[in-house]
């Protein structure tokens, strides 16, 4: 089987990508420093515990496994942290990605599927975002991802590196078999936080900001099921392997849900209460981020069939009942 290097392969999205790659006949090689990833999540191929900032380790993994392509998920990704600790984001997300690209070129590996973000876009309230929307990030997370997108274009011109870039929105859910799921320590994401409150592992959920220009004053986001998301990544990989040109795709359903709507669905799906309180806005948060693109559906044949709030919350709830990963 052909090897595919999956950076961040012990993390939430990367581990799900490894599972689907394995099911589709590829051999995923997880490359992860385990800062936020979990060794327990690596079930579908080997784990190389190393850091993108370690160029020697990168060269060694390319020499040993000779991957045909890279799926690049490894990054720091917390908006609040990015606002107060920007150096971490420029170092890890930009310098680490540059190391990776240079190692790819040295090894003559010329296909990358890059996990970018809708946080590269400007705050365009009430606008459904497509791939041509203005990019003007609000924080170092979005800015670092945009920078990687830019140098991928440069390396295509200079070295023939082809890439598929996915700018996606909020991700939720878990695989149907509950083998892997979303597990952060400490937890910062809305749906797992809600589930911890519903399970009485946390006293209350804090909703950050109630004065946004949305229907109920709370932030609105476009949610995608994690298995739909990684399905697009595998389709993007195969797009490149068929010899197609580099391409940028938004991944979203085109339907946004406010924080209050997500809480309401969690109560309905679990049958449990979710006590909550209100806090100030988080710095760097846009009021609404929704995809207005059909490009991935039309060109990749992507079908986000699992991406309903009910399905995502139910899968996440079932995963959390397994107890999560070992600390």
C-alpha positions in Angstrom: 0.0 0.0 0.0 1.1 3.6 -0.7 2.1 5.6 2.4 0.6 9.0 3.2 2.3 11.1 5.8 -0.3 12.7 8.1 1.1 15.5 10.3 -1.0 15.9 13.4 -2.1 12.3 12.9 -2.7 11.8 16.6 -5.0 14.8 16.8 -8.7 15.0 16.4 -9.0 15.5 12.7 -5.8 13.8 11.8 -6.7 10.6 13.5 -10.0 10.5 11.7 -8.1 11.1 8.4 -5.8 8.2 9.2 -8.8 5.9 9.8 -10.4 6.8 6.4 -7.1 6.6 4.6 -6.7 3.1 5.9 -10.2 2.1 4.9 -9.5 3.5 1.4 -6.4 1.3 0.9 -3.6 3.7 1.9 -1.1 3.3 4.8 -1.2 6.4 7.0 1.9 7.4 8.9 1.1 9.7 11.8 3.7 12.3 12.5 2.9 14.1 15.8 4.7 15.6 18.8 1.8 14.6 21.1 1.6 18.1 22.5 -2.2 18.1 21.9 -2.5 14.7 20.2 -2.9 11.3 21.8 -0.9 8.1 21.2 -4.2 6.2 21.9 -5.7 7.8 18.8 -3.1 6.2 16.4 -4.8 2.9 15.6 -4.4 2.7 11.8 -0.7 2.9 11.0 2.6 3.7 12.6 3.2 6.7 14.9 6.4 8.8 14.5 6.7 11.0 17.6 8.5 14.1 16.4 8.1 17.8 15.8 7.8 19.8 12.6 10.5 22.1 13.9 12.9 19.1 13.8 14.1 19.0 10.2 16.3 16.0 10.8 13.3 14.0 12.0 11.3 15.1 8.9 14.0 14.0 6.5 14.2 10.7 8.3 10.5 10.0 8.0 10.5 10.7 4.3 13.5 8.5 3.8 12.0 5.6 5.7 8.4 5.7 4.5 8.7 7.4 1.1 5.1 8.8 1.2 3.4 9.6 -2.0 1.7 12.6 -0.4 1.3 14.6 2.8 -1.9 15.5 4.6 -0.9 18.5 6.8 -3.0 19.0 9.9 -0.4 19.7 12.6 -0.8 23.3 13.9 -1.8 25.3 16.9 -5.4 26.4 16.5 -6.9 28.2 19.5 -8.2 31.7 18.7 -7.8 33.0 22.3 -4.2 31.7 22.6 -3.4 33.0 19.1 -4.4 36.5 20.3 -2.1 36.5 23.3 0.7 34.2 22.2 1.2 34.9 18.5 4.8 33.8 18.5 3.7 30.2 19.1 1.5 30.4 16.0 4.1 31.9 13.7 6.8 29.4 14.9 4.7 26.2 14.8 2.3 26.9 12.0 4.6 28.8 9.6 8.2 27.7 10.4 7.0 24.1 10.9 5.2 24.1 7.6 8.1 25.6 5.8 10.4 22.8 7.2 7.8 20.2 6.0 7.6 21.7 2.5 11.4 21.8 2.2 11.6 18.1 3.4 8.9 17.2 0.8 10.9 18.8 -2.0 14.1 17.2 -1.0 12.3 13.8 -1.0 10.6 14.5 -4.3 7.1 14.3 -2.7 5.1 16.8 -4.6 1.5 16.5 -3.3 0.1 18.2 -0.2 -3.4 18.4 1.2 -3.3 21.3 3.5 -5.7 21.9 6.4 -6.4 25.7 6.4 -9.3 27.6 7.9 -12.1 30.0 7.4 -10.2 32.2 9.9 -8.2 33.5 7.0 -11.2 35.5 5.8 -12.1 39.0 6.8 -15.0 39.6 9.3 -17.8 40.0 6.7 -21.0 39.9 8.8 -24.0 38.5 6.9 -21.9 37.3 4.0 -21.6 33.7 3.0 -17.9 33.1 2.3 -16.6 31.6 -0.9 -13.0 30.9 -2.0 -12.7 34.4 -3.5 -13.9 36.3 -0.4 -11.5 38.8 1.1 -8.7 37.3 3.2 -8.0 39.5 6.2 -7.5 37.4 9.3 -8.5 38.7 12.8 -5.8 36.8 14.7 -2.4 35.0 14.4 -4.1 31.7 13.8 -5.8 32.8 10.6 -2.8 34.9 9.6 -0.4 31.9 10.0 -2.6 29.7 7.9 -2.9 32.3 5.2 0.9 32.6 5.1 1.3 28.9 4.5 -1.3 29.1 1.7 0.8 31.9 0.1 4.1 30.1 0.2 2.5 26.9 -1.1 1.8 28.9 -4.3 5.4 30.1 -4.4 6.7 26.5 -4.1 4.4 25.4 -6.9 6.1 27.9 -9.2 9.6 27.2 -8.0 9.5 23.4 -7.4 6.2 22.0 -8.9 4.7 21.3 -5.5 0.9 20.8 -6.0 -1.6 21.4 -3.2 -5.2 21.2 -2.3 -6.1 23.7 0.4 -9.2 23.2 2.5 -10.6 26.2 4.3 -13.1 24.8 6.7 -15.4 25.9 9.4 -16.3 24.3 12.7 -15.7 20.6 13.0 -17.6 18.2 15.3 -18.7 14.6 15.9 -16.7 11.3 15.9 -16.4 8.2 13.9 -19.5 5.9 13.8 -17.7 3.1 15.8 -16.6 5.5 18.5 -13.0 4.3 18.1 -11.7 7.9 18.1 -13.1 11.3 18.9 -12.5 14.9 20.0 -10.5 15.0 23.3 -8.6 18.0 24.4 -7.0 18.7 27.7 -8.0 21.3 28.6 -11.1 21.4 26.5 -11.9 24.6 24.6 -14.4 23.6 21.9 -18.1 24.2 22.2 -19.7 20.8 21.6 -17.4 18.7 23.8 -17.7 21.4 26.5 -21.4 21.2 26.3 -21.3 17.4 26.5 -19.1 17.6 29.6 -21.7 19.9 31.2 -24.5 17.6 30.2 -22.6 14.6 31.7 -22.0 16.7 35.0 -18.3 16.7 34.5 -18.3 20.5 34.4 -20.6 22.9 36.3 -21.7 25.1 33.5 -21.0 26.2 30.0 -19.8 29.8 29.4 -21.2 31.5 26.3 -18.8 34.1 25.2 -20.6 37.2 24.0 -24.3 37.8 23.6 -24.2 41.2 21.7 -23.1 40.0 18.3 -25.1 41.1 15.2 -26.8 37.7 14.9 -30.4 36.5 15.4 -29.9 35.8 19.2 -26.7 37.8 19.9 -24.4 34.8 20.0 -21.8 33.7 17.4 -22.9 31.8 14.4 -20.8 29.0 12.9 -21.1 26.5 10.0 -20.5 23.0 11.4 -19.1 20.0 9.5 -19.0 16.4 10.7 -15.4 15.3 11.1 -15.9 12.2 8.9 -17.4 14.4 6.2 -14.4 16.7 6.5 -11.8 13.9 6.2 -13.7 12.4 3.3 -13.1 15.7 1.5 -9.4 15.4 2.3 -9.2 11.9 0.8 -11.0 13.2 -2.3 -8.5 16.1 -2.4 -5.6 13.7 -2.2 -7.0 11.7 -5.1 -7.7 14.9 -7.1 -3.9 15.6 -6.9 -2.9 12.0 -7.6 -5.0 12.1 -10.8 -2.8 15.0 -12.0 -5.2 17.8 -11.4 -4.0 21.4 -10.7 -3.7 22.9 -7.3 -7.1 24.1 -5.9 -8.6 25.8 -2.9 -11.9 24.6 -1.5 -14.2 25.8 1.3 -15.7 23.0 3.4 -19.0 24.0 5.0 -22.7 23.2 4.7 -23.9 26.7 4.0 -26.0 26.7 7.1 -25.0 28.4 10.3 -26.1 27.7 13.9 -25.7 30.1 16.8 -24.2 29.0 20.1 -27.6 29.1 21.7 -29.0 26.9 18.9 -26.2 24.3 19.5 -26.9 24.3 23.2 -30.6 23.7 22.5 -29.9 20.8 20.2 -27.5 19.2 22.7 -30.3 19.3 25.3 -32.7 17.7 22.8 -30.3 15.0 21.6 -28.9 13.9 25.0 -32.1 14.5 27.0 -30.0 16.3 29.6 -29.8 19.9 30.8 -26.9 22.1 29.9 -26.6 24.8 32.5 -24.9 27.9 31.1 -23.8 31.4 31.9 -22.8 34.4 29.8 -19.3 35.9 29.6 -17.6 38.6 27.5 -16.6 38.2 23.9 -13.4 36.3 23.1 -10.8 38.5 21.4 -10.4 37.6 17.7 -13.9 36.0 17.3 -16.0 36.9 14.2 -19.7 37.1 14.7 -20.6 34.8 11.8 -18.6 32.4 9.6 -20.7 30.5 7.0 -19.6 28.9 3.7 -21.3 30.0 0.5 -19.4 27.7 -1.7 -20.5 24.7 -3.7 -17.0 24.1 -5.3 -16.1 21.0 -3.3 -19.5 19.4 -4.0 -19.3 20.2 -7.7 -15.6 19.4 -8.4 -14.7 16.8 -5.8 -18.1 15.1 -5.6 -18.1 15.8 -1.8 -21.4 15.0 0.0 -21.5 16.2 3.7 -24.3 13.8 4.5 -23.4 13.4 8.2 -23.3 17.2 8.9 -26.5 17.8 10.8 -26.3 19.1 14.4 -28.2 16.1 15.6 -25.8 13.6 14.0 -22.7 15.5 15.1 -23.8 15.8 18.7 -25.1 12.3 18.9 -21.8 10.9 17.7 -19.8 13.1 20.0 -22.0 12.1 22.9 -21.5 8.4 22.2 -17.7 8.9 21.9 -17.5 10.7 25.3 -19.3 7.8 27.0 -16.2 5.6 26.2 -14.2 7.7 28.6 -11.8 9.3 26.1 -8.0 8.7 25.8 -5.5 7.9 28.6 -3.8 10.8 30.2 
